[in-house]
Amino acid sequence: ASFGLRTAVRELVTSGPYRRIRHPLYVGEIIHVSGIALLAATPAALYLLVLAVALQAVRAKIEERKFLASVPEYAEFRRNTGFLWPKVF
């Protein structure tokens, strides 16, 4: 499953959107929640958006620690790609 509380280390993918950012799925989920928050236009929706972004960032950091420990080439991949946004240089 692509969603779960526990992340599983699989193989390193460096093609498609992963060429530019390390966590495109999480970016998509953040964009989705942002759209819902904009449509709702309430303080509660804004709070939930901030919470969702924070949780996705924590989830991505946990996943990265697992990859660094088990996939040797991940450190190089990490240096060359953006976390949630493409690197400019």
C-alpha positions as CSV (number, residue, x, y, z in Angstrom):
1,A,0.0,0.0,0.0
2,S,1.2,3.5,-0.7
3,F,-0.3,4.9,2.5
4,G,0.5,3.6,5.9
5,L,1.9,4.6,9.3
6,R,4.9,2.5,8.8
7,T,7.1,3.1,5.8
8,A,8.7,0.2,4.0
9,V,12.1,0.5,2.3
10,R,11.8,-0.8,-1.2
11,E,14.1,0.0,-4.1
12,L,15.4,3.5,-4.9
13,V,13.4,5.1,-7.8
14,T,15.2,7.9,-9.6
15,S,13.0,8.4,-12.7
16,G,9.9,10.3,-13.4
17,P,9.0,12.9,-10.7
18,Y,11.7,11.4,-8.5
19,R,14.3,12.9,-10.8
20,R,13.6,16.3,-9.2
21,I,12.1,15.6,-5.8
22,R,12.4,12.8,-3.3
23,H,8.8,12.7,-2.1
24,P,6.4,13.5,-4.9
25,L,3.6,11.5,-3.4
26,Y,3.7,13.6,-0.2
27,V,3.7,16.8,-2.3
28,G,0.6,15.5,-4.1
29,E,-1.1,14.8,-0.8
30,I,-0.2,18.3,0.4
31,I,-1.6,19.9,-2.7
32,H,-4.8,17.8,-2.3
33,V,-5.3,18.9,1.3
34,S,-4.5,22.5,0.3
35,G,-7.3,22.5,-2.2
36,I,-9.7,21.2,0.3
37,A,-8.6,23.8,2.8
38,L,-9.1,26.6,0.2
39,L,-12.5,25.3,-0.7
40,A,-13.6,25.1,3.0
41,A,-12.1,28.5,3.8
42,T,-12.4,28.1,7.6
43,P,-9.9,28.4,10.4
44,A,-10.3,24.7,11.1
45,A,-9.4,23.9,7.5
46,L,-6.2,26.0,7.8
47,Y,-5.3,24.3,11.0
48,L,-5.8,20.9,9.4
49,L,-3.6,22.0,6.4
50,V,-0.8,23.0,8.7
51,L,-1.1,19.7,10.6
52,A,-1.1,17.7,7.4
53,V,2.0,19.5,6.0
54,A,3.8,18.9,9.3
55,L,2.8,15.2,9.4
56,Q,3.9,14.6,5.8
57,A,7.3,16.3,6.6
58,V,7.8,14.0,9.6
59,R,6.7,11.0,7.7
60,A,9.2,11.8,4.9
61,K,12.0,12.4,7.4
62,I,11.4,9.0,9.0
63,E,11.4,7.3,5.5
64,E,14.7,9.1,4.7
65,R,16.4,7.7,7.8
66,K,15.3,4.2,6.8
67,F,16.6,4.7,3.2
68,L,19.9,6.1,4.4
69,A,20.4,3.1,6.6
70,S,19.6,0.5,4.0
71,V,20.2,1.9,0.5
72,P,23.9,3.1,0.0
73,E,23.2,5.2,-3.1
74,Y,20.4,7.2,-1.3
75,A,22.9,9.7,0.2
76,E,24.0,10.7,-3.3
77,F,20.4,10.8,-4.5
78,R,19.5,13.0,-1.5
79,R,22.3,15.5,-2.3
80,N,21.0,15.9,-5.9
81,T,17.3,16.2,-5.4
82,G,14.9,18.4,-3.5
83,F,13.0,17.2,-0.4
84,L,9.5,18.4,-1.3
85,W,10.5,21.0,-3.9
86,P,13.0,20.7,-6.8
87,K,16.4,22.1,-6.2
88,V,17.2,25.1,-8.4
89,F,21.0,24.5,-8.5
